[in-house]
Amino acid sequence: MDFFSRPGSIKTVHLIAVCGTGMASLACLLKEQGFHVTGSDTNIYPPMSEILAKAGIEVKPGWNRENIAPDTDLVIIGNAISRDNVEAQEAMERRLPYASFPSALARFFLEGRKSLVVAGTHGKTTTSSLLSWVLVECGLEPGFMIGGWLKNFDGNYRCPKGEYFVVEGDEYDTAYFDKRPKFLHYQPYAAILTGIEFDHADIFPSLAHIQTAFRHFAELVRPDGFLLVEHSQKDNHEVLGSAACEIQTYGFAEQADWFVSQYQCTRDGAEFNLKFQGNDIGSFRFPMRGRHNVENASAVIAMALKLGADKNRIASALELFQGIKRRQEVRGVKNGITVIDDFAHHPTAIEKTIRSVKEGFPEGRVWAVFEPRSATSRRNTFQKEFPSSFAPADKTIVAGLYAPEKIRPEERFDPEKAVSEIQATGAEAWYIPDLESILERLQKNCVSGDVVLIMSSGGFDGIHEKLLDRL
């Protein structure tokens, strides 16, 4: 049943799979708005379980029909839930109004506000996090919901006090009953598009299908709003051709509307200059390394300025940005060896991340340790591309596939073959399928000055702390 026709009658909300990053944040936002909120999940673990407990939201372990209380007015179903889930079936049988996470976010928090959406294959979390921080520091009082953990806020959501709401625009599908990308629900007033590559091979059969999804997204941007696009995408007519809004470009190309120049990596991050259509905007300092991160920062500066924020306050906010957990996050330093955690799992992201770390630690060796864990990286979609993505690393370790049984054998990524191709270039690389052997290799061979860059879209069995304990 559709809850949109009578939203005023909603008082009690139950979320199925409430411990997902987005679902937990939505639960807390609803709680702060005065709703009675309950939830259930089979994987109840920090940090989301702690956030929910702090908010006073009861989380029931496992799936059970009785978890949906008799007075429940709305059920929100996470995209990890399948049609045969007993709680989903209970909601259907009781004819309770139900919604997906994106549609509920849109209905309760985006309608009547100016939604600012960050979309693209790479950089969504960093860019939307930085945008949220900058707008808060500039006094615009936005709400936000991000798919990562913002260190400046020690969280990933905030109720809006002003007219803006920042959303990380995920192109992944919405729910078992709605296979559209999440970002098609987010009613963008303005948006940042960081770039488009093939990804999510489990739901998109080709790049053309991904471009179609992004075209529909671009068409949604309000005619009185605007779209900021990384400059290399400017001629992507398959995506931008039918957008009704103003489009401006940003990046390192001199032809970009927002032109980044004089970039240099520093000990504390990066410095760069920004111009708008030939007019000097100013110089900025940013505590994240890498050209891709500076591009993301330039898009944020552009959007903030277009929304009326003060340039000096933007510059100050940039310098005070503390970053996001799992995005080039230094987890610790032991005996001169730095351990960094990063979420990179796509070949392009892996290469850019390694290059950024090399820039920041030019005198040390960089060990790239990669776990194929995401739905795409476990498939052979990028079998040819993965070996070259590790080229900037001094030494590479590729672990075994996470849960390989979930991928059909003929579709699986072959990490051993990838390592052989890396070795064929003369680079040092090892395929080490088990965690204990990876730890042993690193413990015996790392020396002071080395950097161990660990890349995985999951927890990698706690490798970071285990390695720091041994070094």
CORBELVEN-V705328 format. One record per pair of residues at least 4 apart in sequence whose C-alpha atoms are under 7 Angstrom apart, sorted by sequence separation. I is the first residue (numbers start at 1). J is the second residue. If there is no record, write none. Layout:
I,J + I,J
This chain:
3,7 + 19,23 + 20,24 + 21,25 + 22,26 + 23,27 + 24,28 + 25,29 + 26,30 + 27,31 + 28,32 + 29,33 + 30,34 + 31,35 + 45,49 + 46,50 + 47,51 + 48,52 + 49,53 + 50,54 + 51,55 + 52,56 + 53,57 + 68,72 + 77,81 + 81,85 + 85,89 + 86,90 + 87,91 + 88,92 + 89,93 + 90,94 + 91,95 + 92,96 + 99,103 + 100,104 + 101,105 + 102,106 + 103,107 + 104,108 + 105,109 + 106,110 + 107,111 + 120,124 + 123,127 + 124,128 + 125,129 + 126,130 + 127,131 + 128,132 + 129,133 + 130,134 + 131,135 + 132,136 + 133,137 + 134,138 + 135,139 + 136,140 + 150,154 + 151,155 + 174,178 + 175,179 + 200,204 + 201,205 + 205,209 + 206,210 + 207,211 + 208,212 + 209,213 + 210,214 + 211,215 + 212,216 + 213,217 + 214,218 + 215,219 + 216,220 + 221,225 + 229,233 + 236,240 + 237,241 + 265,269 + 266,270 + 275,279 + 276,280 + 289,293 + 290,294 + 291,295 + 292,296 + 293,297 + 294,298 + 295,299 + 296,300 + 297,301 + 298,302 + 299,303 + 300,304 + 301,305 + 302,306 + 303,307 + 304,308 + 305,309 + 310,314 + 311,315 + 312,316 + 313,317 + 314,318 + 315,319 + 316,320 + 317,321 + 325,329 + 333,337 + 334,338 + 345,349 + 346,350 + 347,351 + 348,352 + 349,353 + 350,354 + 351,355 + 352,356 + 353,357 + 354,358 + 355,359 + 356,360 + 357,361 + 358,362 + 373,377 + 374,378 + 375,379 + 382,386 + 385,389 + 407,411 + 408,412 + 414,418 + 415,419 + 416,420 + 417,421 + 418,422 + 419,423 + 420,424 + 421,425 + 423,427 + 434,438 + 435,439 + 436,440 + 437,441 + 438,442 + 439,443 + 440,444 + 441,445 + 442,446 + 446,450 + 456,460 + 462,466 + 463,467 + 464,468 + 465,469 + 466,470 + 467,471 + 18,23 + 19,24 + 30,35 + 31,36 + 44,49 + 52,57 + 53,58 + 83,88 + 84,89 + 91,96 + 99,104 + 105,110 + 106,111 + 110,115 + 119,124 + 135,140 + 136,141 + 149,154 + 150,155 + 160,165 + 174,179 + 204,209 + 221,226 + 229,234 + 251,256 + 254,259 + 265,270 + 275,280 + 276,281 + 288,293 + 304,309 + 305,310 + 333,338 + 344,349 + 345,350 + 372,377 + 373,378 + 376,381 + 407,412 + 422,427 + 423,428 + 432,437 + 18,24 + 31,37 + 118,124 + 135,141 + 136,142 + 149,155 + 150,156 + 173,179 + 174,180 + 204,210 + 250,256 + 253,259 + 264,270 + 265,271 + 274,280 + 275,281 + 305,311 + 332,338 + 333,339 + 344,350 + 372,378 + 390,396 + 423,429 + 432,438 + 60,67 + 135,142 + 149,156 + 173,180 + 174,181 + 249,256 + 250,257 + 251,258 + 252,259 + 264,271 + 274,281 + 332,339 + 422,429 + 148,156 + 173,181 + 174,182 + 198,206 + 249,257 + 250,258 + 251,259 + 252,260 + 263,271 + 264,272 + 274,282 + 331,339 + 358,366 + 118,127 + 147,156 + 172,181 + 173,182 + 198,207 + 248,257 + 249,258 + 250,259 + 251,260 + 252,261 + 263,272 + 273,282 + 274,283 + 330,339 + 331,340 + 27,37 + 118,128 + 146,156 + 171,181 + 172,182 + 197,207 + 262,272 + 263,273 + 273,283 + 330,340 + 331,341 + 419,429 + 145,156 + 146,157 + 170,181 + 171,182 + 261,272 + 262,273 + 272,283 + 273,284 + 329,340 + 330,341 + 419,430 + 132,144 + 145,157 + 170,182 + 171,183 + 198,210 + 260,272 + 261,273 + 272,284 + 328,340 + 329,341 + 419,431 + 144,157 + 145,158 + 169,182 + 170,183 + 260,273 + 261,274 + 271,284 + 272,285 + 301,314 + 328,341 + 329,342 + 144,158 + 169,183 + 260,274 + 271,285 + 327,341 + 328,342 + 143,158 + 144,159 + 234,249 + 259,274 + 260,275 + 270,285 + 271,286 + 326,341 + 327,342 + 400,415 + 416,431 + 143,159 + 258,274 + 259,275 + 270,286 + 326,342 + 327,343 + 415,431 + 129,146 + 143,160 + 258,275 + 259,276 + 269,286 + 270,287 + 326,343 + 398,415 + 128,146 + 142,160 + 143,161 + 227,245 + 231,249 + 258,276 + 269,287 + 270,288 + 38,57 + 39,58 + 40,59 + 41,60 + 42,61 + 141,160 + 142,161 + 226,245 + 227,246 + 228,247 + 229,248 + 230,249 + 231,250 + 257,276 + 258,277 + 268,287 + 269,288 + 270,289 + 37,57 + 38,58 + 39,59 + 40,60 + 41,61 + 42,62 + 141,161 + 142,162 + 225,245 + 226,246 + 227,247 + 228,248 + 229,249 + 230,250 + 231,251 + 257,277 + 269,289 + 18,39 + 38,59 + 39,60 + 40,61 + 41,62 + 65,86 + 125,146 + 129,150 + 141,162 + 142,163 + 143,164 + 144,165 + 145,166 + 146,167 + 147,168 + 218,239 + 223,244 + 224,245 + 225,246 + 226,247 + 227,248 + 228,249 + 229,250 + 230,251 + 13,35 + 18,40 + 19,41 + 40,62 + 41,63 + 64,86 + 65,87 + 74,96 + 75,97 + 76,98 + 77,99 + 78,100 + 125,147 + 140,162 + 142,164 + 143,165 + 144,166 + 145,167 + 146,168 + 218,240 + 223,245 + 228,250 + 231,253 + 12,35 + 13,36 + 14,37 + 15,38 + 16,39 + 17,40 + 18,41 + 40,63 + 63,86 + 64,87 + 73,96 + 74,97 + 75,98 + 76,99 + 77,100 + 78,101 + 125,148 + 142,165 + 143,166 + 144,167 + 145,168 + 215,238 + 219,242 + 222,245 + 378,401 + 11,35 + 12,36 + 13,37 + 14,38 + 15,39 + 16,40 + 17,41 + 19,43 + 24,48 + 28,52 + 63,87 + 73,97 + 74,98 + 75,99 + 76,100 + 77,101 + 142,166 + 215,239 + 219,243 + 221,245 + 265,289 + 11,36 + 12,37 + 13,38 + 14,39 + 15,40 + 16,41 + 19,44 + 65,90 + 76,101 + 214,239 + 215,240 + 218,243 + 219,244 + 231,256 + 368,393 + 367,393 + 21,48 + 28,55 + 211,238 + 212,239 + 366,393 + 367,394 + 368,395 + 369,396 + 370,397 + 371,398 + 443,470 + 24,52 + 211,239 + 366,394 + 367,395 + 368,396 + 369,397 + 370,398 + 371,399 + 372,400 + 373,401 + 439,467 + 443,471 + 19,48 + 345,374 + 365,394 + 366,395 + 367,396 + 368,397 + 369,398 + 370,399 + 371,400 + 372,401 + 373,402 + 19,49 + 371,401 + 372,402 + 383,413 + 190,221 + 284,315 + 346,377 + 380,411 + 387,418 + 188,220 + 189,221 + 286,318 + 287,319 + 345,377 + 379,411 + 380,412 + 386,418 + 387,419 + 396,428 + 397,429 + 398,430 + 399,431 + 400,432 + 184,217 + 187,220 + 188,221 + 189,222 + 285,318 + 286,319 + 379,412 + 380,413 + 395,428 + 396,429 + 397,430 + 398,431 + 399,432 + 400,433 + 132,166 + 183,217 + 188,222 + 285,319 + 287,321 + 378,412 + 379,413 + 380,414 + 387,421 + 395,429 + 396,430 + 397,431 + 398,432 + 399,433 + 400,434 + 190,225 + 191,226 + 192,227 + 193,228 + 194,229 + 195,230 + 378,413 + 383,418 + 387,422 + 397,432 + 399,434 + 189,225 + 190,226 + 191,227 + 192,228 + 193,229 + 194,230 + 377,413 + 190,227 + 191,228 + 192,229 + 193,230 + 355,392 + 128,166 + 195,233 + 347,385 + 351,389 + 354,392 + 128,167 + 347,386 + 350,389 + 351,390 + 354,393 + 128,168 + 348,389 + 351,392 + 347,389 + 125,168 + 124,168 + 251,295 + 116,164 + 250,298 + 114,163 + 115,164 + 116,165 + 117,166 + 118,167 + 119,168 + 250,299 + 113,163 + 114,164 + 115,165 + 116,166 + 117,167 + 118,168 + 119,169 + 113,164 + 114,165 + 115,166 + 116,167 + 117,168 + 118,169 + 119,170 + 113,165 + 117,169 + 14,68 + 23,78 + 110,165 + 14,72 + 12,71 + 13,72 + 12,72 + 13,73 + 14,74 + 15,75 + 16,76 + 12,73 + 13,74 + 14,75 + 15,76 + 16,77 + 17,78 + 11,73 + 12,74 + 13,75 + 14,76 + 15,77 + 16,78 + 10,73 + 10,74 + 290,356 + 289,356 + 115,186 + 117,188 + 123,194 + 228,299 + 289,360 + 102,174 + 115,187 + 116,188 + 122,194 + 115,188 + 116,189 + 117,190 + 118,191 + 119,192 + 120,193 + 122,195 + 100,174 + 115,189 + 116,190 + 117,191 + 118,192 + 119,193 + 120,194 + 121,195 + 100,175 + 114,189 + 115,190 + 116,191 + 117,192 + 118,193 + 119,194 + 120,195 + 121,196 + 120,196 + 121,197 + 23,101 + 26,105 + 106,185 + 102,182 + 106,186 + 103,185 + 102,185 + 373,456 + 374,457 + 366,450 + 367,451 + 368,452 + 369,453 + 370,454 + 371,455 + 372,456 + 373,457 + 364,449 + 365,450 + 366,451 + 367,452 + 368,453 + 369,454 + 370,455 + 371,456 + 373,458 + 364,450 + 365,451 + 366,452 + 367,453 + 368,454 + 369,455 + 370,456 + 364,451 + 366,453 + 83,176 + 267,360 + 1,95 + 3,97 + 82,176 + 265,359 + 1,96 + 2,97 + 3,98 + 79,174 + 1,97 + 2,98 + 79,175 + 1,98 + 78,175 + 79,176 + 192,299 + 337,447 + 345,455 + 337,448 + 344,455 + 345,456 + 336,448 + 337,449 + 338,450 + 339,451 + 340,452 + 341,453 + 342,454 + 343,455 + 344,456 + 345,457 + 335,448 + 336,449 + 337,450 + 338,451 + 339,452 + 340,453 + 341,454 + 342,455 + 343,456 + 344,457 + 337,451 + 338,452 + 339,453 + 340,454 + 341,455 + 342,456 + 343,457 + 22,147 + 339,464 + 21,147 + 29,159 + 25,157 + 331,464 + 334,468 + 332,468 + 335,471 + 334,471 + 127,296 + 131,300 + 135,304 + 152,321 + 127,297 + 152,322 + 138,309 + 151,322 + 138,310 + 151,323 + 127,300 + 150,323 + 151,324 + 202,375 + 150,324 + 151,325 + 202,376 + 138,313 + 149,324 + 150,325 + 200,375 + 201,376 + 138,314 + 148,324 + 149,325 + 200,376 + 148,325 + 199,376 + 134,314 + 137,317 + 134,317 + 134,318 + 126,324 + 122,349
